[in-house]
Amino acid sequence: MKNILIVFTCLALFACSNKEYVSYGELIEDKASASYISVLESAMKDTLENVVLEGEIIQTCAKKGCWMDVKASNGDTIMVRFKDYGFFVPIEGVEGNRVVFRGNAMMDTLSVDMLQHYAEDAGKSESEIMAITEPVFELKFIADGVLIEQ
């Protein structure tokens, strides 16, 4: 009887320690392959392929779930878009959740029109949208797979 209790206790502890994820796009592992800072520095020189990063979801596209803003370990925000619009993430209810994503990273300039489009998708007010008047040079991340912790 004592052995059975020990086994059930161990199983319960193991089950509680496993993280559960919902997968979107291609199947990926729950393990970052690089730090955000190292990716940012390397992307200044070249496109990086099959990079796996992690962070915390700040916001997703409120219209279709076609992008998400992720807080990186140093506090920067990464806008993650999805390869060929091949999949979407939930439009609400995942803010604050841990996310792991794999794809390609490169530096890119986002035009004023595109920034205004993303602001509209995010539900920003007309005055907030019109206040966007300068392009932004930032890390562009196109994910082919995403895991969102539940």
C-alpha positions in Angstrom: 0.0 0.0 0.0 2.8 2.4 0.9 4.5 1.7 -2.5 1.3 2.5 -4.3 0.9 5.8 -2.5 4.5 6.7 -3.4 3.9 5.8 -7.1 0.8 7.9 -7.2 2.5 10.8 -5.5 5.3 10.7 -8.0 2.9 10.6 -10.9 0.9 13.5 -9.5 4.1 15.6 -9.1 5.3 14.7 -12.6 1.9 15.5 -14.1 1.9 18.9 -12.4 5.4 19.8 -13.6 4.7 19.1 -17.3 3.7 22.1 -19.3 0.8 21.9 -21.6 0.9 23.7 -25.0 -1.3 24.3 -27.9 0.6 24.0 -31.2 0.1 26.2 -34.2 1.7 25.7 -37.6 4.5 23.1 -37.8 5.3 21.0 -34.7 8.2 22.3 -32.7 10.0 21.5 -29.5 9.6 23.5 -26.3 13.3 24.6 -26.2 14.7 28.0 -27.3 17.8 27.6 -29.4 19.2 31.1 -28.9 18.8 34.2 -26.8 16.9 37.2 -28.2 20.0 39.4 -27.8 22.2 36.9 -29.8 19.6 36.7 -32.5 19.2 40.5 -32.7 23.0 40.9 -33.0 23.3 38.2 -35.7 20.3 39.4 -37.7 22.1 42.8 -38.1 24.5 40.9 -40.4 22.4 38.2 -42.0 19.1 36.3 -42.1 18.9 33.5 -39.5 16.9 30.4 -40.3 15.2 27.9 -38.0 15.7 30.0 -34.8 13.7 29.1 -31.8 12.9 31.9 -29.3 10.6 32.2 -26.3 8.9 35.0 -24.5 5.6 36.2 -23.1 2.6 37.1 -25.3 1.7 40.8 -25.0 -1.0 40.9 -27.6 -2.3 39.1 -30.7 -4.0 40.5 -33.8 -7.6 41.2 -32.7 -8.9 40.7 -36.2 -7.5 37.3 -37.3 -4.7 36.3 -35.0 -2.2 36.8 -37.9 0.6 38.2 -35.7 1.5 38.5 -32.0 3.7 40.8 -30.0 6.0 39.0 -27.7 8.0 40.4 -24.8 11.6 39.1 -25.0 13.8 38.3 -22.0 15.3 41.8 -22.0 12.0 43.5 -22.2 12.0 44.3 -26.0 9.0 43.5 -28.0 9.2 41.2 -31.0 6.4 41.2 -33.6 6.0 37.6 -34.8 4.2 37.0 -38.0 3.3 33.6 -39.5 4.8 32.0 -42.6 2.5 32.5 -45.6 -0.5 33.3 -43.3 -0.6 29.5 -43.0 -1.9 29.5 -39.5 -3.3 31.9 -36.9 -3.2 32.2 -33.1 -6.1 33.1 -30.8 -7.3 36.7 -31.1 -7.7 37.0 -27.3 -7.1 35.2 -24.0 -3.4 34.3 -24.4 -1.9 37.5 -23.1 0.7 36.8 -20.5 1.2 33.2 -21.6 4.6 31.8 -22.4 5.2 31.2 -26.1 7.9 29.3 -28.0 8.3 30.0 -31.7 10.5 28.9 -34.5 11.3 30.5 -37.8 13.4 33.0 -39.6 14.8 36.3 -38.2 16.1 39.3 -40.1 16.2 43.1 -39.8 13.5 45.0 -41.8 12.0 48.4 -42.1 8.3 48.6 -41.5 6.6 51.4 -43.5 4.2 53.9 -42.0 1.4 52.3 -43.9 2.2 48.8 -42.5 2.6 50.2 -39.0 -0.8 51.9 -39.2 -2.3 48.7 -40.6 -1.0 46.7 -37.5 -2.2 49.5 -35.2 -5.7 49.2 -36.8 -5.6 45.4 -36.4 -4.7 45.9 -32.7 -7.8 48.0 -32.2 -6.0 51.3 -31.7 -8.0 54.6 -32.0 -7.9 56.7 -35.1 -5.8 59.3 -33.3 -3.2 56.7 -32.3 -3.1 55.3 -35.8 -2.6 58.8 -37.4 0.2 59.6 -34.8 2.3 56.9 -36.6 4.4 59.0 -39.0 7.8 57.4 -39.1 9.0 53.9 -40.4 10.6 51.6 -37.9 13.8 49.4 -38.4 13.4 46.3 -36.3 13.8 42.6 -36.0 11.4 40.8 -38.3 10.4 37.3 -37.2 8.4 34.9 -39.5 7.4 31.8 -37.6 6.6 28.5 -39.1 5.6 26.9 -35.7 4.3 28.2 -32.4 3.6 26.7 -29.0 1.5 28.6 -26.5 1.5 27.4 -22.9 -1.9 26.9 -21.4 
